[in-house]
Amino acid sequence: MNHPAKLKHASDTGIFLQSLVGLVVAALVTGGVGGTIYKLIAPDGWIAHLFGRGMAGGMAALLAMLMIGVSFWLTRAWVSVTSRNLYSELFVYVFAGAGLVYGVQLLMHK
């Protein structure tokens, strides 16, 4: 006999907690991306440190990063969908971790 699958209804508390965790993760990822961009382009940021050692060294480092980015962009057709899902999850977790670090640094300096 074929019985229809019994689906368990989610409780209101479970839905609320899932929404709350999703909101926290989204806030951490946003803080991680924003904090990384700030650390990259700030007057005392990573790019300023690259060019502080000389124009040639800074340009070489930026060109190397650009070449790596273009290489990833060009190879996107060769990567399977499951691998792309893994990379997107990795992006979320890395930037959520960065957002947590930036948030702790912000709280420690006040």
DSSP file (Angstrom, degrees, kcal/mol; ACC not computed):
  #  RESIDUE AA STRUCTURE BP1 BP2  ACC     N-H-->O    O-->H-N    N-H-->O    O-->H-N    TCO  KAPPA ALPHA  PHI   PSI    X-CA   Y-CA   Z-CA
    1    1 A M              0   0    0      0, 0.0     2,-0.7     0, 0.0     0, 0.0   0.000 360.0 360.0 360.0 140.8    0.0    0.0    0.0
    2    2 A N        -     0   0    0      0, 0.0     0, 0.0     0, 0.0     0, 0.0  -0.858 360.0-170.7 -97.4 114.9    1.1    3.5   -0.8
    3    3 A H        -     0   0    0     -2,-0.7     3,-0.1     3,-0.0     2,-0.1  -0.862  28.1-112.7-102.4 137.2    0.7    5.8    2.1
    4    4 A P        -     0   0    0      0, 0.0     2,-0.1     0, 0.0    -1,-0.0  -0.399  44.1 -95.1 -64.9 146.5    1.2    9.5    1.6
    5    5 A A        -     0   0    0      1,-0.1     2,-0.7    -2,-0.1     0, 0.0  -0.367  34.6-128.2 -64.1 136.6    4.2   10.8    3.4
    6    6 A K        -     0   0    0     -3,-0.1     2,-0.5    -2,-0.1    -1,-0.1  -0.790  23.3-156.8 -89.5 117.6    3.4   12.3    6.8
    7    7 A L        -     0   0    0     -2,-0.7     2,-0.5     1,-0.0     0, 0.0  -0.797  12.0-132.5 -96.4 133.8    4.8   15.8    7.1
    8    8 A K        -     0   0    0     -2,-0.5     2,-0.3     1,-0.0    -2,-0.0  -0.731  22.6-127.5 -84.9 127.1    5.5   17.2   10.5
    9    9 A H        -     0   0    0     -2,-0.5     2,-0.2     1,-0.1    -1,-0.0  -0.570  23.6-120.4 -76.0 133.7    4.2   20.7   10.9
   10   10 A A        -     0   0    0     -2,-0.3     2,-0.1     1,-0.1    -1,-0.1  -0.503  26.9-122.7 -74.1 140.7    6.8   23.1   12.1
   11   11 A S     >  -     0   0    0     -2,-0.2     4,-2.2     1,-0.1     5,-0.2  -0.387  19.6-113.8 -79.0 162.3    5.9   24.8   15.3
   12   12 A D  H  > S+     0   0    0      1,-0.2     4,-2.3     2,-0.2     5,-0.1   0.859 117.8  54.0 -63.3 -35.2    5.7   28.6   15.6
   13   13 A T  H  > S+     0   0    0      2,-0.2     4,-2.6     1,-0.2    -1,-0.2   0.916 108.2  49.0 -66.2 -42.5    8.7   28.5   17.9
   14   14 A G  H  > S+     0   0    0      2,-0.2     4,-2.4     1,-0.2    -2,-0.2   0.905 111.8  48.4 -63.3 -42.1   10.8   26.6   15.4
   15   15 A I  H  X S+     0   0    0     -4,-2.2     4,-2.2     2,-0.2    -1,-0.2   0.905 112.2  49.8 -64.5 -41.4    9.9   28.9   12.6
   16   16 A F  H  X S+     0   0    0     -4,-2.3     4,-2.4     2,-0.2    -2,-0.2   0.923 111.7  47.4 -63.4 -44.6   10.7   31.9   14.8
   17   17 A L  H  X S+     0   0    0     -4,-2.6     4,-2.6     2,-0.2    -2,-0.2   0.891 111.5  50.6 -66.7 -38.8   14.1   30.5   15.8
   18   18 A Q  H  X S+     0   0    0     -4,-2.4     4,-2.3     2,-0.2    -1,-0.2   0.905 112.2  47.8 -63.1 -41.0   15.0   29.6   12.2
   19   19 A S  H  X S+     0   0    0     -4,-2.2     4,-2.2     2,-0.2    -2,-0.2   0.896 111.7  50.1 -65.7 -39.9   14.1   33.2   11.1
   20   20 A L  H  X S+     0   0    0     -4,-2.4     4,-2.2     2,-0.2    -2,-0.2   0.913 111.6  47.3 -65.5 -43.5   16.1   34.6   14.0
   21   21 A V  H  X S+     0   0    0     -4,-2.6     4,-2.6     2,-0.2    -2,-0.2   0.900 111.8  51.7 -64.8 -40.6   19.2   32.5   13.1
   22   22 A G  H  X S+     0   0    0     -4,-2.3     4,-2.4     1,-0.2    -2,-0.2   0.893 109.7  49.4 -62.0 -40.1   18.8   33.5    9.4
   23   23 A L  H  X S+     0   0    0     -4,-2.2     4,-2.3     2,-0.2    -2,-0.2   0.902 111.4  48.8 -65.3 -41.4   18.7   37.1   10.4
   24   24 A V  H  X S+     0   0    0     -4,-2.2     4,-2.4     2,-0.2    -2,-0.2   0.920 112.5  47.8 -65.2 -43.8   21.8   36.8   12.5
   25   25 A V  H  X S+     0   0    0     -4,-2.6     4,-2.6     2,-0.2     5,-0.2   0.916 112.0  50.1 -64.1 -42.3   23.7   35.0    9.7
   26   26 A A  H  X S+     0   0    0     -4,-2.4     4,-2.3     1,-0.2    -1,-0.2   0.899 111.6  48.4 -62.7 -39.9   22.6   37.6    7.2
   27   27 A A  H  X S+     0   0    0     -4,-2.3     4,-2.5     2,-0.2    -2,-0.2   0.896 112.1  49.1 -66.6 -39.9   23.7   40.4    9.5
   28   28 A L  H  X S+     0   0    0     -4,-2.4     4,-2.5     2,-0.2    -2,-0.2   0.909 112.1  47.9 -65.9 -41.7   27.1   38.7   10.1
   29   29 A V  H  X S+     0   0    0     -4,-2.6     4,-2.7     2,-0.2     5,-0.2   0.917 112.6  49.1 -64.9 -42.5   27.6   38.2    6.3
   30   30 A T  H  X S+     0   0    0     -4,-2.3     4,-2.6     1,-0.2     5,-0.2   0.921 113.3  46.8 -62.1 -43.9   26.7   41.8    5.6
   31   31 A G  H  X S+     0   0    0     -4,-2.5     4,-2.7     2,-0.2    -2,-0.2   0.872 112.3  51.0 -64.9 -36.9   29.1   43.0    8.4
   32   32 A G  H  X S+     0   0    0     -4,-2.5     4,-2.1     2,-0.2    -2,-0.2   0.924 113.6  42.7 -66.9 -45.2   31.8   40.7    7.0
   33   33 A V  H  X S+     0   0    0     -4,-2.7     4,-2.3     2,-0.2     5,-0.2   0.936 118.3  45.9 -66.2 -46.0   31.5   41.9    3.5
   34   34 A G  H  X S+     0   0    0     -4,-2.6     4,-2.4    -5,-0.2    -2,-0.2   0.907 114.0  48.1 -64.1 -42.5   31.2   45.6    4.6
   35   35 A G  H  X S+     0   0    0     -4,-2.7     4,-2.7    -5,-0.2    -1,-0.2   0.871 111.6  50.2 -66.3 -37.3   34.1   45.3    7.0
   36   36 A T  H  X S+     0   0    0     -4,-2.1     4,-1.6     2,-0.2    -2,-0.2   0.910 111.4  47.8 -67.8 -41.7   36.3   43.6    4.4
   37   37 A I  H  X S+     0   0    0     -4,-2.3     4,-2.2     2,-0.2    -2,-0.2   0.911 113.0  49.5 -64.2 -41.3   35.6   46.3    1.9
   38   38 A Y  H  X S+     0   0    0     -4,-2.4     4,-1.8     1,-0.2    -2,-0.2   0.940 110.9  48.4 -62.3 -46.9   36.3   49.0    4.5
   39   39 A K  H  < S+     0   0    0     -4,-2.7     7,-2.6     1,-0.2     8,-0.2   0.791 112.7  51.6 -64.5 -25.5   39.6   47.3    5.5
   40   40 A L  H  < S+     0   0    0     -4,-1.6     7,-1.6     5,-0.2     8,-0.3   0.910 122.4  25.2 -75.9 -43.7   40.5   47.1    1.8
   41   41 A I  H  < S+     0   0    0     -4,-2.2    -2,-0.2     5,-0.1    -3,-0.1   0.389  89.1 120.2-108.9   3.5   39.9   50.7    0.8
   42   42 A A  S >< S-     0   0    0     -4,-1.8     3,-2.4    -5,-0.2     6,-0.4  -0.256  78.0-109.1 -64.1 156.0   40.4   52.6    4.1
   43   43 A P  T 3  S+     0   0    0      0, 0.0    -1,-0.1     0, 0.0    -4,-0.0   0.812 125.2  33.7 -56.9 -29.2   43.1   55.3    4.2
   44   44 A D  T 3  S+     0   0    0      4,-0.1    -2,-0.1     5,-0.0    -3,-0.1  -0.028 104.8 120.3-110.9  28.8   45.1   53.0    6.4
   45   45 A G  S <> S-     0   0    0     -3,-2.4     4,-1.8    -7,-0.1    -5,-0.2   0.028  81.7 -81.7 -87.3-168.5   43.8   49.8    4.7
   46   46 A W  H  > S+     0   0    0     -7,-2.6     4,-1.9     1,-0.2    -6,-0.2   0.868 126.0  50.2 -66.3 -39.7   45.3   46.9    2.9
   47   47 A I  H  > S+     0   0    0     -7,-1.6     4,-2.3    -8,-0.2    -1,-0.2   0.894 109.0  52.7 -67.4 -38.5   45.7   48.7   -0.5
   48   48 A A  H  > S+     0   0    0     -6,-0.4     4,-1.3    -8,-0.3    -1,-0.2   0.883 109.0  50.2 -63.3 -37.2   47.4   51.6    1.2
   49   49 A H  H  X S+     0   0    0     -4,-1.8     4,-0.7     2,-0.2    -1,-0.2   0.872 108.7  52.5 -68.2 -36.2   49.8   49.2    2.8
   50   50 A L  H >< S+     0   0    0     -4,-1.9     3,-0.7     1,-0.2     8,-0.2   0.936 114.9  40.4 -63.4 -45.2   50.5   47.6   -0.6
   51   51 A F  H >< S+     0   0    0     -4,-2.3     3,-1.0     1,-0.2    -1,-0.2   0.660 101.6  73.0 -79.4 -14.5   51.3   50.9   -2.2
   52   52 A G  H 3< S+     0   0    0     -4,-1.3    -1,-0.2     1,-0.2    -2,-0.2   0.754  94.7  53.9 -67.7 -23.4   53.2   52.1    0.9
   53   53 A R  T << S-     0   0    0     -3,-0.7    -1,-0.2    -4,-0.7    -2,-0.2   0.512 131.2 -59.5 -88.3  -5.2   56.0   49.7    0.0
   54   54 A G    <>  -     0   0    0     -3,-1.0     4,-1.9    -4,-0.1    -1,-0.3  -0.442  43.9 -99.0 135.9 150.4   56.3   51.2   -3.5
   55   55 A M  H  > S+     0   0    0      1,-0.2     4,-2.4     2,-0.2     5,-0.2   0.882 118.3  52.4 -65.1 -40.1   54.2   51.7   -6.6
   56   56 A A  H  > S+     0   0    0      1,-0.2     4,-2.2     2,-0.2    -1,-0.2   0.913 110.1  47.5 -66.3 -42.8   55.6   48.6   -8.4
   57   57 A G  H  > S+     0   0    0      2,-0.2     4,-2.1     1,-0.2    -1,-0.2   0.903 113.6  47.6 -65.6 -41.3   54.9   46.3   -5.6
   58   58 A G  H  X S+     0   0    0     -4,-1.9     4,-2.4    -8,-0.2    -2,-0.2   0.907 112.9  47.7 -66.2 -42.8   51.3   47.5   -5.1
   59   59 A M  H  X S+     0   0    0     -4,-2.4     4,-2.5     1,-0.2    -2,-0.2   0.889 111.3  51.4 -66.6 -37.9   50.5   47.4   -8.8
   60   60 A A  H  X S+     0   0    0     -4,-2.2     4,-2.2    -5,-0.2    -2,-0.2   0.906 111.1  47.8 -64.8 -41.4   51.9   43.9   -9.0
   61   61 A A  H  X S+     0   0    0     -4,-2.1     4,-2.2     2,-0.2    -2,-0.2   0.921 113.5  47.1 -66.3 -43.5   49.8   42.7   -6.1
   62   62 A L  H  X S+     0   0    0     -4,-2.4     4,-2.3     1,-0.2    -2,-0.2   0.898 112.2  50.4 -64.8 -39.6   46.6   44.3   -7.5
   63   63 A L  H  X S+     0   0    0     -4,-2.5     4,-2.4     2,-0.2    -1,-0.2   0.893 109.6  51.1 -64.7 -39.7   47.4   42.8  -11.0
   64   64 A A  H  X S+     0   0    0     -4,-2.2     4,-2.1     2,-0.2    -2,-0.2   0.916 111.1  47.7 -63.5 -43.2   47.9   39.4   -9.4
   65   65 A M  H  X S+     0   0    0     -4,-2.2     4,-2.3     1,-0.2    -2,-0.2   0.896 111.8  50.8 -64.3 -39.6   44.5   39.6   -7.5
   66   66 A L  H  X S+     0   0    0     -4,-2.3     4,-2.6     2,-0.2    -2,-0.2   0.905 109.6  49.9 -63.7 -42.0   42.8   40.8  -10.8
   67   67 A M  H  X S+     0   0    0     -4,-2.4     4,-2.2     2,-0.2    -1,-0.2   0.885 110.4  49.8 -65.6 -38.5   44.2   37.8  -12.7
   68   68 A I  H  X S+     0   0    0     -4,-2.1     4,-2.3     2,-0.2    -2,-0.2   0.922 112.0  48.6 -64.6 -43.9   43.1   35.4  -10.0
   69   69 A G  H  X S+     0   0    0     -4,-2.3     4,-2.2     1,-0.2    -2,-0.2   0.912 112.2  47.7 -62.7 -43.6   39.6   36.9  -10.1
   70   70 A V  H  X S+     0   0    0     -4,-2.6     4,-2.6     2,-0.2    -1,-0.2   0.890 110.1  53.6 -65.1 -38.8   39.4   36.8  -13.9
   71   71 A S  H  X S+     0   0    0     -4,-2.2     4,-1.7     2,-0.2    -2,-0.2   0.925 109.9  46.9 -62.2 -44.3   40.6   33.2  -13.8
   72   72 A F  H  < S+     0   0    0     -4,-2.3     4,-0.3     1,-0.2    -1,-0.2   0.899 112.8  50.5 -62.8 -39.3   37.8   32.2  -11.4
   73   73 A W  H >< S+     0   0    0     -4,-2.2     3,-0.9     1,-0.2    -2,-0.2   0.898 111.2  47.4 -66.8 -39.8   35.3   34.0  -13.5
   74   74 A L  H >< S+     0   0    0     -4,-2.6     3,-0.5     1,-0.2    -1,-0.2   0.797 110.6  51.7 -72.9 -28.1   36.4   32.3  -16.7
   75   75 A T  G >X S+     0   0    0     -4,-1.7     3,-1.0     1,-0.2     4,-0.7   0.369  77.8  99.9 -90.3   6.2   36.4   28.8  -15.2
   76   76 A R  G X4 S+     0   0    0     -3,-0.9     3,-0.5    -4,-0.3    -1,-0.2   0.803  78.4  56.7 -64.0 -27.7   32.9   29.1  -13.8
   77   77 A A  G <4 S+     0   0    0     -3,-0.5    -1,-0.3     1,-0.2    -2,-0.1   0.745 104.3  53.6 -73.7 -22.7   31.5   27.1  -16.8
   78   78 A W  G <4 S+     0   0    0     -3,-1.0     2,-0.4    -4,-0.1    -1,-0.2   0.601  91.8  87.6 -86.5 -11.8   33.8   24.2  -15.9
   79   79 A V  S << S-     0   0    0     -4,-0.7     5,-0.0    -3,-0.5     0, 0.0  -0.748  80.4-122.7 -93.7 132.9   32.7   23.9  -12.3
   80   80 A S     >  -     0   0    0     -2,-0.4     4,-2.1     1,-0.1     5,-0.1  -0.190  23.0-110.0 -69.5 164.7   29.7   21.7  -11.6
   81   81 A V  H  > S+     0   0    0      1,-0.2     4,-2.3     2,-0.2     5,-0.2   0.876 117.8  54.2 -64.7 -38.5   26.6   23.0   -9.9
   82   82 A T  H  > S+     0   0    0      1,-0.2     4,-1.8     2,-0.2    -1,-0.2   0.888 109.1  48.5 -65.9 -36.5   27.3   21.0   -6.7
   83   83 A S  H  > S+     0   0    0      2,-0.2     4,-2.5     1,-0.2    -1,-0.2   0.893 109.4  52.6 -68.3 -38.2   30.8   22.6   -6.5
   84   84 A R  H  X S+     0   0    0     -4,-2.1     4,-2.3     1,-0.2    -2,-0.2   0.889 107.6  51.8 -63.9 -37.3   29.3   26.0   -7.0
   85   85 A N  H  X S+     0   0    0     -4,-2.3     4,-2.1     2,-0.2    -1,-0.2   0.892 109.1  50.8 -64.1 -38.1   26.9   25.4   -4.2
   86   86 A L  H  X S+     0   0    0     -4,-1.8     4,-2.4     1,-0.2    -2,-0.2   0.917 110.5  48.9 -64.0 -43.0   29.8   24.4   -2.0
   87   87 A Y  H  X S+     0   0    0     -4,-2.5     4,-2.4     2,-0.2    -2,-0.2   0.869 109.9  51.2 -66.5 -35.7   31.7   27.6   -2.9
   88   88 A S  H  X S+     0   0    0     -4,-2.3     4,-2.1     2,-0.2    -1,-0.2   0.896 111.0  48.0 -69.4 -37.5   28.6   29.8   -2.2
   89   89 A E  H  X S+     0   0    0     -4,-2.1     4,-2.6     2,-0.2     5,-0.2   0.901 110.8  51.8 -65.6 -39.6   28.3   28.1    1.3
   90   90 A L  H  X S+     0   0    0     -4,-2.4     4,-2.7     1,-0.2     5,-0.2   0.909 107.9  52.3 -61.7 -42.1   32.0   28.7    1.8
   91   91 A F  H  X S+     0   0    0     -4,-2.4     4,-2.3     2,-0.2     5,-0.2   0.928 111.0  47.5 -56.9 -47.4   31.5   32.4    0.9
   92   92 A V  H  X S+     0   0    0     -4,-2.1     4,-2.2     1,-0.2    -2,-0.2   0.933 115.1  44.0 -63.0 -47.0   28.7   32.7    3.4
   93   93 A Y  H  X S+     0   0    0     -4,-2.6     4,-2.2     2,-0.2    -1,-0.2   0.884 113.4  50.3 -69.9 -37.4   30.6   31.0    6.3
   94   94 A V  H  X S+     0   0    0     -4,-2.7     4,-2.3    -5,-0.2    -1,-0.2   0.942 115.7  41.7 -65.0 -46.4   33.8   32.9    5.6
   95   95 A F  H  X S+     0   0    0     -4,-2.3     4,-2.4    -5,-0.2    -2,-0.2   0.806 112.0  54.7 -74.9 -26.9   32.2   36.3    5.6
   96   96 A A  H  X S+     0   0    0     -4,-2.2     4,-2.0    -5,-0.2    -1,-0.2   0.907 110.7  47.2 -66.7 -40.1   30.0   35.4    8.5
   97   97 A G  H  X S+     0   0    0     -4,-2.2     4,-2.3     2,-0.2    -2,-0.2   0.905 111.9  49.6 -64.3 -41.5   33.1   34.5   10.4
   98   98 A A  H  X S+     0   0    0     -4,-2.3     4,-2.9     1,-0.2     5,-0.2   0.904 109.7  51.9 -63.5 -40.3   34.8   37.8    9.3
   99   99 A G  H  X S+     0   0    0     -4,-2.4     4,-2.3     1,-0.2    -1,-0.2   0.878 109.1  50.2 -62.9 -37.7   31.7   39.7   10.4
  100  100 A L  H  X S+     0   0    0     -4,-2.0     4,-2.3     2,-0.2    -2,-0.2   0.916 111.9  47.5 -65.4 -43.0   31.9   38.0   13.8
  101  101 A V  H  X S+     0   0    0     -4,-2.3     4,-2.5     2,-0.2    -2,-0.2   0.931 113.5  47.3 -63.6 -45.7   35.5   39.0   14.1
  102  102 A Y  H  X S+     0   0    0     -4,-2.9     4,-2.3     1,-0.2    -1,-0.2   0.882 112.0  51.2 -64.3 -37.4   34.9   42.6   13.0
  103  103 A G  H  X S+     0   0    0     -4,-2.3     4,-2.1    -5,-0.2    -1,-0.2   0.906 110.8  47.2 -65.9 -41.6   32.0   42.8   15.5
  104  104 A V  H  X S+     0   0    0     -4,-2.3     4,-2.2     2,-0.2    -2,-0.2   0.908 112.1  50.8 -65.7 -41.5   34.1   41.6   18.4
  105  105 A Q  H  X S+     0   0    0     -4,-2.5     4,-1.5     1,-0.2    -2,-0.2   0.904 110.0  50.5 -61.2 -40.7   36.9   44.0   17.4
  106  106 A L  H  < S+     0   0    0     -4,-2.3     4,-0.4     1,-0.2    -1,-0.2   0.898 112.5  45.8 -64.0 -41.1   34.3   46.8   17.3
  107  107 A L  H >< S+     0   0    0     -4,-2.1     3,-0.6     1,-0.2    -1,-0.2   0.833 110.3  54.0 -71.5 -31.9   33.0   45.9   20.8
  108  108 A M  H 3< S+     0   0    0     -4,-2.2    -1,-0.2     1,-0.2    -2,-0.2   0.789 105.1  53.9 -73.6 -27.0   36.5   45.5   22.3
  109  109 A H  T 3<        0   0    0     -4,-1.5    -1,-0.2     1,-0.2    -2,-0.2   0.558 360.0 360.0 -85.1  -7.9   37.6   49.0   21.2
  110  110 A K    <         0   0    0     -3,-0.6    -1,-0.2    -4,-0.4    -2,-0.1   0.465 360.0 360.0 -93.3 360.0   34.7   50.8   22.8
